[in-house]
Amino acid sequence: MPAMSSAFSRVDGLAIRLQRLAEAAADFWMRCGPDEQFGGFHGTLDVNGRPMPPDTKSVIQQSRHLWAMSTWYRHGAACPRARALADDLYQLLMNRFYDENCHEFAFSVSRDGNVVDESKVLYAQAFAIYGLSEYARCFDVSEAAGTAIAVFHAIDDRAHDSRFGGYDQRDDAPWMAKGSQKETNTHIHLLEAYTTLFEVTADARVGCRLRELADVITSKIIQPAGYAHKDFTLNWTPVGPATVSYGHDIETFWLLGETARALGNADAPSIMNAAEVLARNSAEWGFDGEQGGYFEEGPLGGMPNRREKVWWVQAEAIAGLFRLFQRTGEERYLDRLEATLRFVETRQLNAAAGEWFWGLLEDATLGPKGPTMGEAWKTGYHTLRALTYTQRWMRDWQKTTASDQGADGPPPVASDLSG
């Protein structure tokens, strides 16, 4: 009992700190993000949250904002401002990005809504599905769910690889490595998108692809050495060096857990055993034992060589470390979570704004992205997801554990984002 009481006390304190960070981040995005003139959220925000060039808006960015505002409404006590912003983002996506001829979304538009890049990129469609599905779930908007299903069918018809599984990306993202025909990053974000879409619609074809993606990730993408390789040929032969992305690997672990739950077996060994190995390795290899937090990436079996502390890596570490603690009962993962959270609170957080800096170098200076608070890739998606989800998991863990301990067990968590 003393050890369990200690864990309860620690989790309670961590949950309170996560709530404070979540409220600050949500306030920042609701206050600074909206483009009141042209709709949606601004393309780029400076260190104080003021709009600045470039002002182009991408479907990835706006869909992430839609997801974040919808989620904050669902987990943040039904905030009316979040609902209004989610409605506005939905209208922007449908009126300015959506191509009804092919049922996919253009990659980017100008601030005033004219298409700048009409490319249809799988990674971007994944986030459109994710945002639309969450919006549909939170506000019971059947049209949004219908559009998400239409996008799913469009990309499934044109890019699904019926022979080797997953999706053919030979004509896809411009950032893919030379010689690569499939990439891990797109597939894990399709996984998260399809998980939510399946929860919202219970569509049989979505469920079939979701099971396939879980199998592809655990049997093809995750390598015997316990990391997720980045790039592949069509038949899932690895391309390029064995590089470990610590944030992606620990994110993939907890995303697979959500998928297993959505498919009806939260402890599915075929999924969770491989996922646990992936997370354990990333939790060890990427951790900064001196200052806390997680580096970006490194070679398999070697020291991290990309040592910037990127905001989204810290967010995914917070979520993944708590899920590892839940799964294993090992408090050393709470230790690393607490060290990472302390790093965020004292170094990563722009306290004056309420959001997190893109990245910090080891000498405490800002990384190459500088003090920009928002841009094409940086939205409230990673921060608000990690903070709200992890606090909810903490609350549920304490309630379940207290129930298992009986009436004399430790009390449930005091702080709560509600929902």
C-alpha positions in Angstrom: 0.0 0.0 0.0 2.7 2.6 0.7 4.1 2.3 -2.8 0.6 2.6 -4.3 -0.2 5.6 -2.2 3.0 7.2 -3.3 2.1 6.6 -7.0 -1.4 8.1 -6.3 0.1 11.2 -4.8 2.5 11.6 -7.7 -0.1 11.2 -10.3 -2.4 13.6 -8.6 0.3 16.3 -8.6 1.1 15.6 -12.2 -2.5 15.8 -13.3 -2.8 19.3 -11.7 0.3 20.5 -13.5 -1.0 19.1 -16.8 -4.3 20.9 -16.4 -2.6 24.2 -15.9 -0.5 23.7 -19.0 -3.6 22.7 -21.0 -5.6 25.7 -19.9 -2.8 28.0 -20.9 -2.3 26.4 -24.3 -6.0 26.4 -25.0 -6.3 30.0 -24.0 -3.4 30.9 -26.3 -4.9 29.3 -29.4 -8.4 30.6 -28.8 -7.1 34.1 -28.2 -4.3 34.3 -30.9 -5.1 31.7 -33.5 -8.3 32.9 -35.2 -8.2 34.9 -38.4 -11.3 37.0 -37.8 -11.2 38.5 -41.3 -10.9 35.4 -43.5 -11.7 32.5 -41.2 -9.8 29.6 -39.8 -6.5 30.2 -38.0 -3.6 32.4 -39.0 -0.8 30.7 -41.0 2.1 32.0 -38.8 2.2 33.5 -35.3 5.2 35.4 -33.7 6.6 35.0 -30.2 3.7 37.0 -28.8 1.0 35.3 -30.8 0.6 38.0 -33.4 0.1 37.1 -37.1 3.1 37.4 -39.3 4.2 36.3 -42.8 3.9 33.7 -44.3 0.1 33.7 -44.1 -0.6 30.6 -46.3 -2.9 28.1 -44.6 -2.4 24.4 -45.1 -5.0 21.6 -44.7 -2.8 19.8 -42.2 -2.6 22.9 -40.1 -6.3 23.8 -40.2 -7.4 20.2 -39.7 -5.2 20.0 -36.6 -6.7 23.2 -35.3 -10.2 21.7 -36.0 -9.2 18.6 -34.1 -7.7 20.6 -31.2 -10.7 22.9 -30.8 -13.2 20.0 -31.0 -11.2 18.0 -28.4 -10.8 21.0 -26.1 -14.6 21.4 -26.2 -15.1 17.7 -25.4 -12.6 17.6 -22.5 -12.6 21.2 -21.5 -16.1 21.7 -19.9 -17.9 22.5 -23.2 -16.2 25.8 -23.8 -18.4 27.9 -26.2 -15.5 29.7 -27.7 -13.9 26.3 -28.7 -17.2 25.3 -30.3 -17.5 28.5 -32.3 -13.9 28.2 -33.6 -14.4 24.5 -34.5 -17.5 25.5 -36.5 -15.5 28.2 -38.3 -12.6 25.9 -39.1 -14.9 23.3 -40.5 -16.5 25.9 -42.8 -13.1 27.0 -44.0 -12.0 23.5 -44.8 -15.2 22.7 -46.7 -15.5 26.0 -48.5 -11.9 26.6 -49.4 -9.9 23.3 -49.4 -12.4 20.6 -50.3 -12.4 19.3 -53.9 -15.8 17.8 -54.5 -14.7 16.3 -57.8 -12.2 13.9 -56.2 -13.4 14.1 -52.5 -10.0 15.1 -51.3 -8.5 18.3 -49.9 -6.1 20.7 -51.5 -2.8 21.1 -49.7 -2.8 24.9 -49.1 -4.7 28.1 -49.7 -3.8 31.8 -49.4 -5.0 33.7 -46.4 -8.1 34.9 -48.3 -8.9 31.3 -49.3 -7.6 30.9 -52.9 -5.9 27.5 -53.6 -2.1 27.8 -53.7 -1.2 24.1 -53.9 -3.9 21.7 -55.1 -1.8 18.6 -54.4 -3.6 15.7 -52.8 -1.1 14.3 -50.3 -2.0 11.2 -48.2 -0.5 12.6 -45.0 -2.7 15.7 -45.4 -5.9 13.7 -46.1 -5.2 11.7 -42.9 -5.4 14.9 -40.9 -8.5 16.0 -42.7 -10.2 12.7 -41.8 -8.9 13.0 -38.2 -10.2 16.6 -37.7 -13.5 15.9 -39.4 -14.1 12.7 -37.4 -13.4 14.4 -34.1 -15.6 17.4 -35.0 -18.4 15.0 -36.0 -18.0 13.0 -32.7 -17.9 16.1 -30.5 -20.8 18.0 -32.1 -22.8 15.2 -33.8 -22.4 16.7 -37.3 -23.3 13.9 -39.6 -22.2 15.8 -42.7 -18.7 16.0 -41.3 -18.6 12.2 -40.8 -19.9 11.7 -44.3 -17.2 13.8 -45.7 -14.6 11.9 -43.7 -15.9 8.7 -45.1 -15.8 10.1 -48.6 -12.2 11.1 -48.2 -11.4 7.7 -46.9 -12.9 6.0 -49.9 -11.1 8.3 -52.3 -7.7 7.7 -50.9 -8.4 4.0 -50.4 -9.5 3.6 -54.0 -6.5 5.4 -55.4 -3.6 4.4 -53.1 -4.4 1.2 -51.1 -1.8 -1.5 -51.8 -3.8 -4.7 -51.9 -0.7 -6.8 -52.4 1.6 -5.7 -49.6 -0.7 -3.7 -47.4 -0.7 -0.1 -46.4 -0.7 2.7 -49.0 1.4 3.3 -52.1 3.1 6.7 -51.8 5.1 6.7 -55.0 3.3 9.9 -56.2 2.9 11.4 -52.7 4.6 13.7 -50.3 7.5 15.8 -51.7 9.5 15.3 -48.4 9.8 11.5 -48.8 13.4 10.1 -48.9 14.9 9.2 -52.2 14.0 5.6 -53.1 11.2 5.5 -50.6 7.7 4.3 -51.8 6.1 4.2 -48.4 6.8 6.1 -45.2 6.1 5.4 -41.5 4.9 8.9 -40.6 2.0 8.8 -43.1 0.9 5.4 -42.0 0.8 6.1 -38.2 -1.3 9.2 -38.9 -3.6 7.2 -41.1 -3.9 4.9 -38.1 -4.9 7.6 -35.7 -7.4 9.0 -38.3 -9.0 5.7 -39.1 -9.2 4.9 -35.3 -11.4 7.9 -34.7 -13.3 7.5 -38.0 -14.1 3.9 -37.0 -15.2 4.9 -33.5 -17.5 7.5 -35.1 -19.0 5.5 -38.0 -18.4 1.8 -37.2 -17.8 1.5 -41.0 -16.8 -2.1 -41.9 -14.3 -1.1 -44.6 -12.6 1.4 -42.3 -12.4 -1.3 -39.6 -10.8 -3.7 -42.1 -8.1 -1.1 -43.1 -7.6 -0.2 -39.4 -6.8 -3.8 -38.6 -4.5 -4.0 -41.6 -2.6 -0.8 -40.5 -2.1 -2.2 -37.0 -0.7 -5.4 -38.5 1.5 -3.5 -41.0 2.9 -1.3 -38.2 3.6 -4.1 -35.8 4.9 -6.6 -38.3 6.5 -4.5 -41.0 7.3 -1.0 -39.8 8.5 -2.0 -36.3 11.8 -3.8 -36.8 13.2 -6.8 -34.8 15.6 -4.4 -33.1 12.7 -2.6 -31.5 12.3 0.6 -33.5 10.1 1.9 -36.3 12.1 2.3 -39.5 11.2 5.5 -41.4 11.1 4.6 -45.1 10.3 1.5 -47.2 9.8 0.1 -50.7 6.4 -1.2 -51.7 7.0 -4.6 -50.2 8.2 -3.1 -46.9 11.9 -3.5 -47.4 13.6 -0.8 -45.3 15.2 2.1 -47.2 18.0 4.2 -45.7 19.8 4.1 -42.4 18.4 2.7 -39.2 17.4 6.0 -37.6 15.3 6.1 -34.4 12.7 8.9 -34.1 12.1 8.8 -30.3 8.9 11.0 -30.4 7.3 9.0 -33.3 8.1 5.7 -31.7 6.6 6.5 -28.3 3.6 8.2 -30.0 3.1 5.0 -32.1 3.0 2.9 -28.9 0.1 4.8 -27.4 -1.7 5.3 -30.7 -1.7 1.5 -31.2 -3.2 1.2 -27.7 -6.1 3.4 -28.8 -6.5 1.4 -32.0 -6.6 -1.9 -30.0 -9.3 -0.4 -27.8 -11.3 0.8 -30.7 -11.1 -2.7 -32.3 -12.5 -4.2 -29.1 -9.4 -5.6 -27.4 -7.4 -3.0 -25.5 -4.8 -5.7 -24.5 -4.5 -7.4 -27.8 -1.1 -9.2 -27.6 -0.5 -9.1 -31.3 -0.6 -5.3 -31.1 0.5 -4.4 -27.7 3.5 -6.6 -27.2 5.3 -5.1 -30.2 4.1 -1.6 -29.2 5.5 -2.0 -25.7 9.0 -3.0 -26.9 8.9 0.0 -29.2 8.0 2.4 -26.4 10.5 0.9 -23.9 13.4 1.4 -26.3 12.4 4.9 -27.2 11.9 5.8 -23.6 15.4 4.7 -22.8 17.4 5.8 -25.9 16.0 9.3 -26.3 15.9 10.5 -22.7 18.2 13.3 -21.4 19.2 12.1 -18.0 20.8 15.4 -17.1 18.2 18.0 -18.0 15.1 15.9 -18.6 13.1 15.8 -21.8 13.7 13.9 -25.0 16.0 14.5 -27.9 14.7 14.3 -31.5 16.4 11.2 -33.0 19.6 9.1 -33.2 21.1 6.1 -34.9 20.0 2.6 -33.8 22.1 1.6 -30.8 23.9 4.9 -30.6 23.7 8.2 -28.8 21.2 10.8 -30.0 22.7 12.9 -32.8 19.7 15.3 -33.4 19.6 16.8 -29.9 17.1 19.6 -30.3 14.3 19.3 -27.8 11.3 19.7 -30.1 7.9 20.6 -28.6 5.9 17.7 -30.1 8.5 15.1 -29.0 8.0 16.3 -25.3 4.2 16.2 -25.7 4.2 12.6 -27.1 6.7 11.5 -24.4 4.3 12.8 -21.7 1.5 10.7 -23.1 3.5 7.7 -23.9 5.4 7.5 -20.6 2.1 7.5 -18.6 0.7 4.8 -20.8 3.9 2.8 -20.2 3.5 3.3 -16.5 -0.1 2.1 -16.7 0.9 -1.0 -18.7 4.0 -2.0 -16.7 3.5 -0.5 -13.2 7.1 0.6 -13.3 7.4 4.0 -11.5 10.6 4.8 -13.4 8.3 5.9 -16.3 6.7 8.3 -13.9 10.2 9.6 -13.0 10.9 10.3 -16.7 7.4 11.8 -17.2 8.0 14.1 -14.3 11.5 15.1 -15.5 10.1 15.8 -19.0 7.2 17.8 -17.6 9.7 19.8 -15.5 11.7 20.6 -18.6 8.6 21.8 -20.4 7.5 24.0 -17.5 10.9 25.6 -17.0 12.4 25.7 -20.5 10.1 24.7 -23.3 7.1 26.9 -22.2 6.8 30.5 -23.4 5.2 31.5 -20.2 4.1 34.9 -21.5 2.2 33.4 -24.3 1.1 30.1 -22.8 2.3 27.8 -25.6 5.6 25.9 -26.1 8.6 27.0 -28.1 9.3 24.8 -31.2 12.6 23.6 -29.9 15.5 24.2 -27.6 19.2 23.4 -28.1 21.4 22.0 -25.3 22.9 25.4 -24.6 19.4 26.7 -23.7 19.1 28.7 -26.9 16.1 28.4 -29.3 16.5 26.0 -32.2 16.4 26.9 -35.9 12.7 27.7 -35.9 13.3 30.5 -33.4 10.5 32.0 -31.3 7.6 31.3 -33.8 4.6 30.1 -31.8 2.5 28.9 -34.7 3.1 27.9 -38.3 2.3 25.3 -40.9 3.3 22.4 -38.6 2.9 23.9 -35.2 -0.6 24.0 -33.9 -2.4 23.0 -30.6 -2.8 19.4 -31.7 0.2 17.8 -30.0 0.2 19.9 -26.8 -3.5 19.8 -26.1 -3.8 16.2 -27.1 -1.0 15.1 -24.7 -2.2 17.3 -21.9 -5.9 16.5 -22.0 -5.6 12.8 -22.9 -2.9 12.1 -20.3 -4.9 13.8 -17.5 -7.9 11.8 -18.4 -5.9 8.6 -18.4 -4.5 9.6 -14.9 -8.1 10.2 -13.6 -9.3 6.9 -15.0 -6.2 5.0 -13.6 -6.8 6.4 -10.1 -10.5 5.6 -10.2 -9.9 2.1 -11.3 -7.0 1.5 -8.9 -8.9 3.0 -6.0 -11.8 0.7 -6.8 -9.5 -2.3 -6.9 -8.1 -1.3 -3.5 -11.5 -1.1 -2.0 -13.0 1.6 0.3 -9.7 2.1 2.1 -7.7 2.7 -1.1 -6.3 6.1 -2.1 -8.8 8.7 -3.2 -9.3 9.4 -6.9 -7.6 12.3 -8.6 -8.8 15.7 -7.5 -8.2 17.7 -10.6 -10.2 17.0 -13.8 -10.7 18.5 -17.2 -14.2 17.0 -17.2 -16.1 15.4 -20.1 
